[in-house]
Amino acid sequence: MPAKSKAQQKAAGAALAAKRGEMKKSELKGASKEMEKSMTEKELREFATGKHKGKPDHVK
């Protein structure tokens, strides 16, 4: 399932980087911290990939 906003993509990308060990888990905040705990690497990759064009900055 792809992200519905740019903010979701950004959070998923940060969580994916932490899950892969490319950044420290302690650097995560908010949604990305929860995503890292609850989603698999495959789910995060699917959420983080895709085009930014046409997506809103945030979704309520």
C-alpha positions in Angstrom: 0.0 0.0 0.0 1.6 3.3 -1.1 1.7 6.3 1.1 -1.0 8.9 0.7 1.1 11.9 1.5 4.7 13.2 1.3 4.9 13.2 5.1 4.0 9.5 5.2 6.7 8.8 2.6 9.3 10.7 4.5 8.4 9.0 7.8 8.5 5.6 6.2 11.9 6.4 4.6 13.4 7.3 8.0 11.9 4.2 9.6 13.3 2.0 6.8 16.8 3.6 7.2 16.7 2.8 10.9 15.5 -0.7 10.4 18.4 -1.3 7.9 20.9 0.2 10.4 21.7 3.2 8.2 20.7 5.5 11.0 20.2 5.2 14.8 16.7 4.2 16.0 17.1 6.8 18.8 17.0 9.5 16.1 13.5 8.6 15.1 10.5 10.7 16.3 6.8 10.4 16.1 5.2 8.4 13.3 8.6 7.1 12.0 9.3 5.6 15.4 6.0 3.8 15.5 6.4 2.6 11.9 9.8 1.2 12.6 8.4 -0.9 15.4 5.2 -2.1 13.8 6.0 -2.6 10.1 8.3 -5.0 8.2 11.1 -3.8 6.0 9.0 -4.8 2.9 6.0 -2.8 4.1 8.2 0.2 4.8 9.8 0.0 1.4 6.4 -0.1 -0.3 5.2 2.8 1.7 8.4 4.9 1.1 8.7 4.4 -2.6 6.7 6.1 -5.3 6.4 9.5 -6.8 5.9 12.7 -4.8 4.2 14.6 -7.5 0.5 15.0 -7.0 0.6 13.9 -3.3 -0.5 16.4 -0.6 2.1 17.4 2.0 -0.1 16.0 4.8 -3.3 13.9 5.2 -5.6 14.3 8.1 
